[in-house]
Every structure is written in structure tokens, then in C-alpha cells.
Amino acid sequence: MADSSDIEWTDATWNPVTGCTKISPGCDNCYAARFSERFRGTPGHPFETGFDLTLRPERLQQPLLWKRSRRIFVNSMSDLFHKGVPTPFIEQIFDTMEQAHWHQFQVLTKRSSLMRDFLRRRYTTRPAPDHLWFGVSVEDRLRLSRVRHLQAAPASVRFLSIEPLIGRIGALDLAGIHWVIVGGESGPRHRPMDPAWVREIRDQCLAAGVPFFFKQWGGFRPTQQGRTLDGRLWDEFPQPQQTWPALAAAE
């Protein structure tokens, strides 16, 4: 667990699971895999096994020890809903998040249908508590089914992380979405992001009244091209009064 984070939209990270496997083009240049694999084979290092999926039960209680409220990105080095993570272990992570109600937990996945199904089983008569935020990663228009899965989940706060944005998204259904993050890819093999793609998403958020957060343009280094869009920073967050609406559509 890191008491601070360089990720602009969170305060801290908590990784009760590390490691993952790639499932779509947005994973191709994964920063977490690149970082972890640097230490494969280093005796005693937390990433001695590189980016292999690893459960870390010794970290399960960590957020309960932090008394100051934080936004906490859950599994910044993994995907909580990876098929290799046992359901009972996910349940334990949720137990901790529910107990640590003074934090805001940001859970982000590409396995959107698995998250939807888990939330439906856990929250059968009410939405998840509003200090638990649930998001999906969407890198191009071919991944928009993840948005529909999120909309069908009983979450109080739903968000989209459109990063790395590697293709035009097009029309976005923002019903029941409370926050949108957009960012370009960084690293030695980063793919370019067209400013028109970003503006199209930003303008849809403005029209729908959805908070918009622009993280970075990307480049070899994350900060290489800055964070301003059309002469300003876009650092909007969900508002506390935004709550889960009933949605008719379900998949």
C-alpha cells in the first residue's frame, strides 16, 4: 500500500492482489507489467515473480490502519476481477472496504461482466455503499460493452477510465455514469492520441453534466506533453449528491 500516488485522480494505492494477464489492446504496453517484470528473479523483492498473479493476504487489513480519509485506487498493479482471483478472497477485500467507510475506494477493471455479476450477488436489495466507486477501462469503441456492464451493476458511483485512449470512442451512453477520466498512453512504445478524440468525449460529458478529468496527453514520459486541454486543466470529480439511479437496461 502506498501512502501517496503519482496518479492524478487518486491519493493512495492498495494492492491486495498483484499481477495480471492481457486481455485487450489497451493492455499491450501495460505500465504495471513493465514495472513488475524489471524485478523478476530478484530475491526478496515484492515482484520477485514479476507480473504473475499473486494474492497478498497480509495486505488485506491495511486500509483499516489509515485513519485519515483518502481516495484509494484498489489493485493499481492488477485487476480485482481477474478469473484467477478466488471469489472468497474478493469477498474479504470487500469486507475491508465496507468497514473502512471513511475512505473512498476506486475499483477499476477490464473484466466488466465479472464485476457486474459479483456486485449483483453481493448487493441483492440495495446498491453498493457510496464510498465504493466502480469503474471500467475503455480504450476504443470496440470495448463499449464494458460500459453497458457497468451500467447494469448495482453501484452508487460508476466511472469510466478511457486510458490509454488509442482510438475514437464515438457516441457514449453516459446514463448512470458519474465520472469520466481520459488519458493518453505513456512509455517507450506509446501510441498517439488524437486531440479530436479527447474533445469529443469531453463535449459529451459537458452535455450530460458528467464530471470530466483529463489525466495526460502521454508520450515517452507521462508528463511529457502536460495535462492541459484547450488552455485549462480538467480536474473534475463526482459530487457527493450523485447517487445510483435505477437503470432499465441490463445485460
ZADO-1210 file (C-alpha; in nm, 4 decimals, padded with zeros to 6 digits):
<atoms>
<atom x="00.0000" y="00.0000" z="00.0000" code="MET" pos="1"/>
<atom x="00.1381" y="00.3418" z="-00.0927" code="ALA" pos="2"/>
<atom x="00.0525" y="00.6408" z="00.1269" code="ASP" pos="3"/>
<atom x="00.0769" y="00.8648" z="-00.1787" code="SER" pos="4"/>
<atom x="00.0412" y="00.8217" z="-00.5520" code="SER" pos="5"/>
<atom x="00.1595" y="00.9901" z="-00.8696" code="ASP" pos="6"/>
<atom x="-00.1750" y="00.9032" z="-01.0297" code="ILE" pos="7"/>
<atom x="-00.3530" y="01.2365" z="-01.0543" code="GLU" pos="8"/>
<atom x="-00.7033" y="01.1130" z="-00.9739" code="TRP" pos="9"/>
<atom x="-00.6243" y="00.9220" z="-00.6533" code="THR" pos="10"/>
<atom x="-00.4449" y="00.9750" z="-00.3215" code="ASP" pos="11"/>
<atom x="-00.3089" y="00.6287" z="-00.2469" code="ALA" pos="12"/>
<atom x="-00.2947" y="00.2727" z="-00.3800" code="THR" pos="13"/>
<atom x="-00.3758" y="-00.0627" z="-00.2179" code="TRP" pos="14"/>
<atom x="-00.2695" y="-00.3871" z="-00.3806" code="ASN" pos="15"/>
<atom x="-00.4016" y="-00.6981" z="-00.2046" code="PRO" pos="16"/>
<atom x="-00.3506" y="-00.8644" z="-00.5448" code="VAL" pos="17"/>
<atom x="-00.0685" y="-00.8024" z="-00.7914" code="THR" pos="18"/>
<atom x="-00.0084" y="-00.9337" z="-01.1396" code="GLY" pos="19"/>
<atom x="-00.2437" y="-00.9845" z="-01.4322" code="CYS" pos="20"/>
<atom x="-00.2768" y="-01.1114" z="-01.7898" code="THR" pos="21"/>
<atom x="-00.3502" y="-00.9090" z="-02.1007" code="LYS" pos="22"/>
<atom x="-00.6997" y="-00.9273" z="-02.2495" code="ILE" pos="23"/>
<atom x="-00.7325" y="-00.6371" z="-02.4986" code="SER" pos="24"/>
<atom x="-00.5202" y="-00.3842" z="-02.6934" code="PRO" pos="25"/>
<atom x="-00.5267" y="-00.1361" z="-02.4041" code="GLY" pos="26"/>
<atom x="-00.3095" y="-00.3845" z="-02.2133" code="CYS" pos="27"/>
<atom x="-00.0372" y="-00.4055" z="-02.4790" code="ASP" pos="28"/>
<atom x="00.2001" y="-00.1588" z="-02.3122" code="ASN" pos="29"/>
<atom x="00.0837" y="-00.2054" z="-01.9518" code="CYS" pos="30"/>
<atom x="00.2876" y="00.0124" z="-01.7147" code="TYR" pos="31"/>
<atom x="00.2309" y="-00.2280" z="-01.4221" code="ALA" pos="32"/>
<atom x="00.3650" y="-00.5252" z="-01.6166" code="ALA" pos="33"/>
<atom x="00.6617" y="-00.3261" z="-01.7411" code="ARG" pos="34"/>
<atom x="00.7471" y="-00.2135" z="-01.3871" code="PHE" pos="35"/>
<atom x="00.6979" y="-00.5538" z="-01.2248" code="SER" pos="36"/>
<atom x="00.8985" y="-00.7521" z="-01.4754" code="GLU" pos="37"/>
<atom x="01.2069" y="-00.5394" z="-01.4060" code="ARG" pos="38"/>
<atom x="01.2367" y="-00.7191" z="-01.0726" code="PHE" pos="39"/>
<atom x="01.1588" y="-01.0778" z="-01.1758" code="ARG" pos="40"/>
<atom x="01.4086" y="-01.3089" z="-01.0125" code="GLY" pos="41"/>
<atom x="01.5281" y="-01.0503" z="-00.7575" code="THR" pos="42"/>
<atom x="01.5323" y="-01.2443" z="-00.4275" code="PRO" pos="43"/>
<atom x="01.3154" y="-01.0901" z="-00.1561" code="GLY" pos="44"/>
<atom x="01.1670" y="-00.8205" z="-00.3805" code="HIS" pos="45"/>
<atom x="00.7849" y="-00.7801" z="-00.3757" code="PRO" pos="46"/>
<atom x="00.7896" y="-00.8506" z="-00.7507" code="PHE" pos="47"/>
<atom x="01.0336" y="-01.1401" z="-00.7390" code="GLU" pos="48"/>
<atom x="00.7826" y="-01.3344" z="-00.9520" code="THR" pos="49"/>
<atom x="00.7334" y="-01.0427" z="-01.1905" code="GLY" pos="50"/>
<atom x="00.3763" y="-00.9817" z="-01.3039" code="PHE" pos="51"/>
<atom x="00.2485" y="-01.3296" z="-01.2193" code="ASP" pos="52"/>
<atom x="-00.0904" y="-01.3140" z="-01.0460" code="LEU" pos="53"/>
<atom x="-00.0221" y="-01.3124" z="-00.6710" code="THR" pos="54"/>
<atom x="-00.2606" y="-01.2933" z="-00.3752" code="LEU" pos="55"/>
<atom x="-00.1265" y="-01.0913" z="-00.0827" code="ARG" pos="56"/>
<atom x="-00.3435" y="-01.1735" z="00.2213" code="PRO" pos="57"/>
<atom x="-00.1046" y="-00.9913" z="00.4544" code="GLU" pos="58"/>
<atom x="-00.2282" y="-00.6656" z="00.2978" code="ARG" pos="59"/>
<atom x="-00.5996" y="-00.7249" z="00.3465" code="LEU" pos="60"/>
<atom x="-00.6330" y="-00.5083" z="00.6592" code="GLN" pos="61"/>
<atom x="-00.4088" y="-00.2201" z="00.5509" code="GLN" pos="62"/>
<atom x="-00.6794" y="00.0434" z="00.4809" code="PRO" pos="63"/>
<atom x="-00.8180" y="-00.0013" z="00.8322" code="LEU" pos="64"/>
<atom x="-00.4888" y="00.1320" z="00.9689" code="LEU" pos="65"/>
<atom x="-00.5194" y="00.4617" z="00.7808" code="TRP" pos="66"/>
<atom x="-00.7349" y="00.6955" z="00.9865" code="LYS" pos="67"/>
<atom x="-00.7162" y="00.9986" z="00.7560" code="ARG" pos="68"/>
<atom x="-00.9634" y="00.9800" z="00.4689" code="SER" pos="69"/>
<atom x="-00.8124" y="00.9041" z="00.1292" code="ARG" pos="70"/>
<atom x="-00.9174" y="00.8147" z="-00.2220" code="ARG" pos="71"/>
<atom x="-00.7666" y="00.4685" z="-00.2623" code="ILE" pos="72"/>
<atom x="-00.7131" y="00.3039" z="-00.6011" code="PHE" pos="73"/>
<atom x="-00.7630" y="-00.0693" z="-00.5439" code="VAL" pos="74"/>
<atom x="-00.5235" y="-00.3018" z="-00.7285" code="ASN" pos="75"/>
<atom x="-00.3341" y="-00.0458" z="-00.9301" code="SER" pos="76"/>
<atom x="-00.0988" y="-00.3366" z="-01.0105" code="MET" pos="77"/>
<atom x="-00.3651" y="-00.5925" z="-01.1003" code="SER" pos="78"/>
<atom x="-00.7337" y="-00.6468" z="-01.1794" code="ASP" pos="79"/>
<atom x="-00.9503" y="-00.7468" z="-00.8840" code="LEU" pos="80"/>
<atom x="-01.1855" y="-00.9411" z="-01.1107" code="PHE" pos="81"/>
<atom x="-00.9195" y="-01.1469" z="-01.2865" code="HIS" pos="82"/>
<atom x="-01.0545" y="-01.5020" z="-01.3199" code="LYS" pos="83"/>
<atom x="-00.7603" y="-01.6276" z="-01.1141" code="GLY" pos="84"/>
<atom x="-00.8633" y="-01.4349" z="-00.8022" code="VAL" pos="85"/>
<atom x="-01.0830" y="-01.6633" z="-00.5864" code="PRO" pos="86"/>
<atom x="-01.4260" y="-01.5247" z="-00.5011" code="THR" pos="87"/>
<atom x="-01.3733" y="-01.5716" z="-00.1233" code="PRO" pos="88"/>
<atom x="-01.0629" y="-01.3524" z="-00.1462" code="PHE" pos="89"/>
<atom x="-01.2582" y="-01.0822" z="-00.3317" code="ILE" pos="90"/>
<atom x="-01.5206" y="-01.1043" z="-00.0581" code="GLU" pos="91"/>
<atom x="-01.2527" y="-01.0377" z="00.2046" code="GLN" pos="92"/>
<atom x="-01.1369" y="-00.7305" z="00.0126" code="ILE" pos="93"/>
<atom x="-01.4951" y="-00.6035" z="00.0039" code="PHE" pos="94"/>
<atom x="-01.5314" y="-00.6699" z="00.3763" code="ASP" pos="95"/>
<atom x="-01.2350" y="-00.4410" z="00.4406" code="THR" pos="96"/>
<atom x="-01.3617" y="-00.1707" z="00.2061" code="MET" pos="97"/>
<atom x="-01.7034" y="-00.1706" z="00.3681" code="GLU" pos="98"/>
<atom x="-01.5510" y="-00.1471" z="00.7171" code="GLN" pos="99"/>
<atom x="-01.3162" y="00.1383" z="00.6168" code="ALA" pos="100"/>
<atom x="-01.6071" y="00.3680" z="00.5327" code="HIS" pos="101"/>
<atom x="-01.4060" y="00.6884" z="00.5862" code="TRP" pos="102"/>
<atom x="-01.2115" y="00.6213" z="00.2643" code="HIS" pos="103"/>
<atom x="-01.3284" y="00.6293" z="-00.0962" code="GLN" pos="104"/>
<atom x="-01.2238" y="00.3126" z="-00.2791" code="PHE" pos="105"/>
<atom x="-01.1789" y="00.3250" z="-00.6574" code="GLN" pos="106"/>
<atom x="-01.2125" y="-00.0206" z="-00.8146" code="VAL" pos="107"/>
<atom x="-01.1251" y="-00.0367" z="-01.1848" code="LEU" pos="108"/>
<atom x="-01.1500" y="-00.3410" z="-01.4112" code="THR" pos="109"/>
<atom x="-01.1467" y="-00.4608" z="-01.7699" code="LYS" pos="110"/>
<atom x="-01.3376" y="-00.7756" z="-01.6630" code="ARG" pos="111"/>
<atom x="-01.6619" y="-00.5816" z="-01.6536" code="SER" pos="112"/>
<atom x="-01.9111" y="-00.8685" z="-01.6726" code="SER" pos="113"/>
<atom x="-01.7402" y="-01.0460" z="-01.3823" code="LEU" pos="114"/>
<atom x="-01.7580" y="-00.7305" z="-01.1709" code="MET" pos="115"/>
<atom x="-02.1239" y="-00.6782" z="-01.2616" code="ARG" pos="116"/>
<atom x="-02.2109" y="-01.0343" z="-01.1635" code="ASP" pos="117"/>
<atom x="-02.0193" y="-01.0152" z="-00.8349" code="PHE" pos="118"/>
<atom x="-02.1894" y="-00.6896" z="-00.7360" code="LEU" pos="119"/>
<atom x="-02.5306" y="-00.8331" z="-00.8196" code="ARG" pos="120"/>
<atom x="-02.4644" y="-01.1293" z="-00.5895" code="ARG" pos="121"/>
<atom x="-02.3305" y="-00.9185" z="-00.3037" code="ARG" pos="122"/>
<atom x="-02.5840" y="-00.6350" z="-00.3205" code="TYR" pos="123"/>
<atom x="-02.9149" y="-00.8026" z="-00.3938" code="THR" pos="124"/>
<atom x="-03.1524" y="-00.5488" z="-00.2378" code="THR" pos="125"/>
<atom x="-02.9552" y="-00.2233" z="-00.2462" code="ARG" pos="126"/>
<atom x="-02.6661" y="-00.0648" z="-00.4350" code="PRO" pos="127"/>
<atom x="-02.3114" y="-00.0839" z="-00.3045" code="ALA" pos="128"/>
<atom x="-02.2195" y="00.1774" z="-00.0399" code="PRO" pos="129"/>
<atom x="-02.1454" y="00.5155" z="-00.1930" code="ASP" pos="130"/>
<atom x="-01.7831" y="00.5226" z="-00.0702" code="HIS" pos="131"/>
<atom x="-01.7130" y="00.2380" z="-00.3135" code="LEU" pos="132"/>
<atom x="-01.6593" y="00.3645" z="-00.6681" code="TRP" pos="133"/>
<atom x="-01.6632" y="00.1154" z="-00.9551" code="PHE" pos="134"/>
<atom x="-01.5134" y="00.1801" z="-01.2967" code="GLY" pos="135"/>
<atom x="-01.4263" y="00.0113" z="-01.6234" code="VAL" pos="136"/>
<atom x="-01.1358" y="00.0723" z="-01.8603" code="SER" pos="137"/>
<atom x="-01.2337" y="00.1518" z="-02.2188" code="VAL" pos="138"/>
<atom x="-00.9640" y="00.2156" z="-02.4777" code="GLU" pos="139"/>
<atom x="-01.1668" y="00.2381" z="-02.8016" code="ASP" pos="140"/>
<atom x="-01.5180" y="00.1912" z="-02.9397" code="ARG" pos="141"/>
<atom x="-01.4786" y="-00.1880" z="-02.9605" code="LEU" pos="142"/>
<atom x="-01.4760" y="-00.2041" z="-02.5798" code="ARG" pos="143"/>
<atom x="-01.8041" y="-00.0168" z="-02.5170" code="LEU" pos="144"/>
<atom x="-01.9752" y="-00.3325" z="-02.3917" code="SER" pos="145"/>
<atom x="-01.7846" y="-00.2730" z="-02.0677" code="ARG" pos="146"/>
<atom x="-01.9829" y="00.0477" z="-02.0188" code="VAL" pos="147"/>
<atom x="-02.3105" y="-00.1420" z="-02.0519" code="ARG" pos="148"/>
<atom x="-02.1956" y="-00.3991" z="-01.7971" code="HIS" pos="149"/>
<atom x="-02.1098" y="-00.1194" z="-01.5541" code="LEU" pos="150"/>
<atom x="-02.4468" y="00.0474" z="-01.6057" code="GLN" pos="151"/>
<atom x="-02.6170" y="-00.2803" z="-01.5176" code="ALA" pos="152"/>
<atom x="-02.4265" y="-00.3173" z="-01.1890" code="ALA" pos="153"/>
<atom x="-02.5754" y="-00.2063" z="-00.8533" code="PRO" pos="154"/>
<atom x="-02.3126" y="00.0612" z="-00.7883" code="ALA" pos="155"/>
<atom x="-02.3628" y="00.4007" z="-00.6255" code="SER" pos="156"/>
<atom x="-02.0760" y="00.5676" z="-00.8141" code="VAL" pos="157"/>
<atom x="-01.9744" y="00.4494" z="-01.1605" code="ARG" pos="158"/>
<atom x="-01.6810" y="00.5815" z="-01.3619" code="PHE" pos="159"/>
<atom x="-01.5015" y="00.5280" z="-01.6914" code="LEU" pos="160"/>
<atom x="-01.1253" y="00.5284" z="-01.7307" code="SER" pos="161"/>
<atom x="-01.0702" y="00.5909" z="-02.1001" code="ILE" pos="162"/>
<atom x="-00.6951" y="00.5379" z="-02.0842" code="GLU" pos="163"/>
<atom x="-00.4968" y="00.4700" z="-02.2829" code="PRO" pos="164"/>
<atom x="-00.7243" y="00.6229" z="-02.5451" code="LEU" pos="165"/>
<atom x="-00.5974" y="00.4519" z="-02.8616" code="ILE" pos="166"/>
<atom x="-00.8924" y="00.5080" z="-03.0948" code="GLY" pos="167"/>
<atom x="-01.2031" y="00.7165" z="-03.1383" code="ARG" pos="168"/>
<atom x="-01.4776" y="00.6268" z="-02.8900" code="ILE" pos="169"/>
<atom x="-01.7686" y="00.7866" z="-03.0749" code="GLY" pos="170"/>
<atom x="-02.1096" y="00.8226" z="-02.9108" code="ALA" pos="171"/>
<atom x="-02.1069" y="00.7419" z="-02.5386" code="LEU" pos="172"/>
<atom x="-02.4120" y="00.6394" z="-02.3392" code="ASP" pos="173"/>
<atom x="-02.3466" y="00.8214" z="-02.0102" code="LEU" pos="174"/>
<atom x="-02.6693" y="00.7201" z="-01.8349" code="ALA" pos="175"/>
<atom x="-02.5806" y="00.6314" z="-01.4765" code="GLY" pos="176"/>
<atom x="-02.2151" y="00.7286" z="-01.5222" code="ILE" pos="177"/>
<atom x="-02.0826" y="00.9729" z="-01.2616" code="HIS" pos="178"/>
<atom x="-01.7267" y="01.0408" z="-01.3781" code="TRP" pos="179"/>
<atom x="-01.5068" y="01.0072" z="-01.6882" code="VAL" pos="180"/>
<atom x="-01.1248" y="01.0020" z="-01.6932" code="ILE" pos="181"/>
<atom x="-00.9329" y="01.0322" z="-02.0211" code="VAL" pos="182"/>
<atom x="-00.5616" y="00.9934" z="-02.0784" code="GLY" pos="183"/>
<atom x="-00.3031" y="00.9153" z="-02.3432" code="GLY" pos="184"/>
<atom x="-00.0549" y="00.6305" z="-02.3349" code="GLU" pos="185"/>
<atom x="00.2965" y="00.6739" z="-02.1982" code="SER" pos="186"/>
<atom x="00.6159" y="00.4705" z="-02.2231" code="GLY" pos="187"/>
<atom x="00.8686" y="00.3768" z="-02.4899" code="PRO" pos="188"/>
<atom x="00.6049" y="00.2238" z="-02.7226" code="ARG" pos="189"/>
<atom x="00.3232" y="00.4704" z="-02.6595" code="HIS" pos="190"/>
<atom x="00.0553" y="00.5073" z="-02.9258" code="ARG" pos="191"/>
<atom x="-00.0515" y="00.8600" z="-03.0263" code="PRO" pos="192"/>
<atom x="-00.3828" y="01.0082" z="-02.9156" code="MET" pos="193"/>
<atom x="-00.5765" y="01.2383" z="-03.1487" code="ASP" pos="194"/>
<atom x="-00.6934" y="01.5570" z="-02.9681" code="PRO" pos="195"/>
<atom x="-01.0235" y="01.5303" z="-03.1574" code="ALA" pos="196"/>
<atom x="-01.0955" y="01.2011" z="-02.9760" code="TRP" pos="197"/>
<atom x="-01.0471" y="01.3724" z="-02.6392" code="VAL" pos="198"/>
<atom x="-01.2615" y="01.6747" z="-02.7247" code="ARG" pos="199"/>
<atom x="-01.5425" y="01.4514" z="-02.8487" code="GLU" pos="200"/>
<atom x="-01.5545" y="01.2740" z="-02.5110" code="ILE" pos="201"/>
<atom x="-01.5169" y="01.5994" z="-02.3161" code="ARG" pos="202"/>
<atom x="-01.8024" y="01.7613" z="-02.5058" code="ASP" pos="203"/>
<atom x="-02.0325" y="01.4655" z="-02.4408" code="GLN" pos="204"/>
<atom x="-01.9535" y="01.4867" z="-02.0695" code="CYS" pos="205"/>
<atom x="-02.0300" y="01.8590" z="-02.0656" code="LEU" pos="206"/>
<atom x="-02.3614" y="01.7999" z="-02.2420" code="ALA" pos="207"/>
<atom x="-02.4584" y="01.5252" z="-01.9969" code="ALA" pos="208"/>
<atom x="-02.3340" y="01.7057" z="-01.6849" code="GLY" pos="209"/>
<atom x="-02.0798" y="01.4312" z="-01.6084" code="VAL" pos="210"/>
<atom x="-01.7547" y="01.5388" z="-01.4353" code="PRO" pos="211"/>
<atom x="-01.4559" y="01.5102" z="-01.6716" code="PHE" pos="212"/>
<atom x="-01.0941" y="01.4502" z="-01.5679" code="PHE" pos="213"/>
<atom x="-00.8140" y="01.4830" z="-01.8234" code="PHE" pos="214"/>
<atom x="-00.5123" y="01.2949" z="-01.6917" code="LYS" pos="215"/>
<atom x="-00.2408" y="01.3392" z="-01.9550" code="GLN" pos="216"/>
<atom x="-00.1545" y="01.3600" z="-02.3232" code="TRP" pos="217"/>
<atom x="00.1066" y="01.0879" z="-02.2819" code="GLY" pos="218"/>
<atom x="00.4378" y="01.0381" z="-02.4564" code="GLY" pos="219"/>
<atom x="00.7630" y="00.8701" z="-02.3661" code="PHE" pos="220"/>
<atom x="00.7122" y="01.0074" z="-02.0137" code="ARG" pos="221"/>
<atom x="00.3613" y="01.0591" z="-01.8683" code="PRO" pos="222"/>
<atom x="00.4188" y="01.4313" z="-01.8119" code="THR" pos="223"/>
<atom x="00.5983" y="01.4934" z="-02.1417" code="GLN" pos="224"/>
<atom x="00.3132" y="01.6826" z="-02.3084" code="GLN" pos="225"/>
<atom x="00.1373" y="01.8110" z="-01.9976" code="GLY" pos="226"/>
<atom x="-00.2256" y="01.7893" z="-01.8879" code="ARG" pos="227"/>
<atom x="-00.3954" y="02.0972" z="-02.0283" code="THR" pos="228"/>
<atom x="-00.6763" y="02.0679" z="-02.2810" code="LEU" pos="229"/>
<atom x="-00.7836" y="02.3818" z="-02.4669" code="ASP" pos="230"/>
<atom x="-00.5888" y="02.6012" z="-02.2268" code="GLY" pos="231"/>
<atom x="-00.7088" y="02.4622" z="-01.8940" code="ARG" pos="232"/>
<atom x="-00.6864" y="02.1706" z="-01.6537" code="LEU" pos="233"/>
<atom x="-00.9876" y="01.9416" z="-01.6253" code="TRP" pos="234"/>
<atom x="-00.9775" y="01.8012" z="-01.2722" code="ASP" pos="235"/>
<atom x="-01.3442" y="01.7341" z="-01.2026" code="GLU" pos="236"/>
<atom x="-01.4625" y="01.4661" z="-00.9578" code="PHE" pos="237"/>
<atom x="-01.8021" y="01.3105" z="-00.8789" code="PRO" pos="238"/>
<atom x="-02.0158" y="01.5116" z="-00.6402" code="GLN" pos="239"/>
<atom x="-02.1414" y="01.3507" z="-00.3154" code="PRO" pos="240"/>
<atom x="-02.5065" y="01.4076" z="-00.4024" code="GLN" pos="241"/>
<atom x="-02.4790" y="01.1960" z="-00.7169" code="GLN" pos="242"/>
<atom x="-02.6323" y="00.8579" z="-00.6353" code="THR" pos="243"/>
<atom x="-02.7136" y="00.5364" z="-00.8146" code="TRP" pos="244"/>
<atom x="-03.0205" y="00.5607" z="-01.0373" code="PRO" pos="245"/>
<atom x="-03.2297" y="00.2638" z="-01.1385" code="ALA" pos="246"/>
<atom x="-03.1445" y="00.1664" z="-01.4954" code="LEU" pos="247"/>
<atom x="-03.3852" y="-00.0259" z="-01.7130" code="ALA" pos="248"/>
<atom x="-03.1190" y="-00.1814" z="-01.9342" code="ALA" pos="249"/>
<atom x="-02.9362" y="-00.4885" z="-01.8093" code="ALA" pos="250"/>
<atom x="-02.7113" y="-00.7451" z="-01.9746" code="GLU" pos="251"/>
</atoms>
